[in-house]
Every structure is written in structure tokens, then in C-alpha cells.
């Protein structure tokens, strides 16, 4: 679960590319990701990222954090 009220971004382009490399190396080892946030970017990110990575990704508002945990634990 990614629990973030905002998305600060990356400090440098190198940090961004390092992050992408990490995701490329590990995304098939994760089945699902719950993103708990109010940030506009983090609300749309699951739709965009789902085109490129293996895990199922869903957005949840902070007041639905328990539903995010339940979804992660359910395997559905």
C-alpha cells in the first residue's frame, strides 16, 4: 500500500530513472498495489501505470484506507 497525502516528485532526473529501473526489475513480484491519497497525480497514476506494470493498482481516498487494506488482503 502506498499511503501518501501528496506526491512530491523526484529531486532529479537521475532519481526518476533509478525509480523506473527499480520498477522494471521488480514489478512482476507484486500482485496488487493500493494507492491511498488525495493528490490529483496519485489519483490518475493507477490508470496510467496499469498499462505498463504487472500489479493491479487501485486508488482509494484516505477515509477508505480500511477498504484498501481489505482489497490487498482479499486477493480479488
RAFENRA-V301103 format. One record per residue. N is the residue number from 1. RES is the residue in one small letter. SS is DSSP state (~ for helix, > for strand, _ for the rest). D_FIRST is the distance of its C-alpha to the first C-alpha in Angstrom with 2 decimals. Layout:
((N | RES | SS | D_FIRST) (N | RES | SS | D_FIRST))
//
This chain:
((1 | x | _ | 0.00) (2 | x | > | 3.76) (3 | x | > | 6.09) (4 | x | _ | 9.42) (5 | x | _ | 12.72) (6 | x | _ | 14.33) (7 | x | _ | 14.42) (8 | x | _ | 17.23) (9 | x | _ | 17.76) (10 | x | _ | 19.25) (11 | x | _ | 22.36) (12 | x | _ | 24.34) (13 | x | ~ | 24.69) (14 | x | ~ | 24.58) (15 | x | ~ | 21.11) (16 | x | ~ | 20.01) (17 | x | ~ | 21.80) (18 | x | ~ | 20.44) (19 | x | ~ | 16.85) (20 | x | ~ | 18.06) (21 | x | ~ | 19.83) (22 | x | ~ | 16.85) (23 | x | ~ | 14.94) (24 | x | ~ | 18.24) (25 | x | ~ | 18.68) (26 | x | ~ | 15.40) (27 | x | ~ | 13.86) (28 | x | ~ | 15.88) (29 | x | ~ | 14.43) (30 | x | _ | 11.01) (31 | x | _ | 11.42) (32 | x | > | 8.53) (33 | x | > | 5.53) (34 | x | > | 4.67) (35 | x | > | 5.91) (36 | x | > | 7.30) (37 | x | _ | 10.54) (38 | x | _ | 14.29) (39 | x | _ | 15.17) (40 | x | ~ | 17.35) (41 | x | ~ | 16.21) (42 | x | ~ | 12.48) (43 | x | ~ | 13.79) (44 | x | ~ | 15.82) (45 | x | ~ | 13.82) (46 | x | ~ | 12.31) (47 | x | ~ | 15.99) (48 | x | ~ | 17.26) (49 | x | ~ | 14.83) (50 | x | _ | 15.24) (51 | x | _ | 18.85) (52 | x | _ | 18.39) (53 | x | _ | 15.61) (54 | x | _ | 15.30) (55 | x | _ | 11.81) (56 | x | > | 11.68) (57 | x | > | 9.63) (58 | x | > | 9.75) (59 | x | > | 9.94) (60 | x | > | 10.11) (61 | x | _ | 12.37) (62 | x | ~ | 11.77) (63 | x | ~ | 14.33) (64 | x | ~ | 12.44) (65 | x | ~ | 9.41) (66 | x | ~ | 11.06) (67 | x | ~ | 11.39) (68 | x | ~ | 7.73) (69 | x | ~ | 7.64) (70 | x | ~ | 10.99) (71 | x | ~ | 10.23) (72 | x | ~ | 7.87) (73 | x | ~ | 10.75) (74 | x | ~ | 13.48) (75 | x | _ | 13.56) (76 | x | _ | 15.17))
//
